[in-house]
Amino acid sequence: MGTVTTHVLDTARGCPASGVDVVLERLGATVAAVAAGRTDADGRVDGLGPDRLAAGDYRLRFATAAYFADLGVPALYPEVVVVFSLSDPGQHYHLPLLLGPFSYSTYRGS
């Protein structure tokens, strides 16, 4: 399991959001892609990137437009971007996304 994991739940449908492309990027003077994945049938991307990341600022980009288009559902947000600070490289960072066609929220999970 990597340092960063995520889980996407479709709150409008009450089920995991499978097939959402996710990119993890390191922020700094330049933006560098660290890893990419796609949510599985349970809405999870278990390991994004290496087992250990350096402290710093990162972002997760969720490609939500394609997910909702595949469902035939109009949606407001074509992409959700979550920027976060990884302060302790020894910890696991689980960042779930609760997603609806017209809203989203996120939190640090366990």
Protein Blocks (a to p, Z undefined) as FASTA:
>chain_A
ZZbdcddddfknopacehiacddddddfbdcdfbdcdddfkopafbgcjfbdcedddddd
ddfklmmmmnopacfblbdcdddddfblkbccdddddddfkbccddddZZ
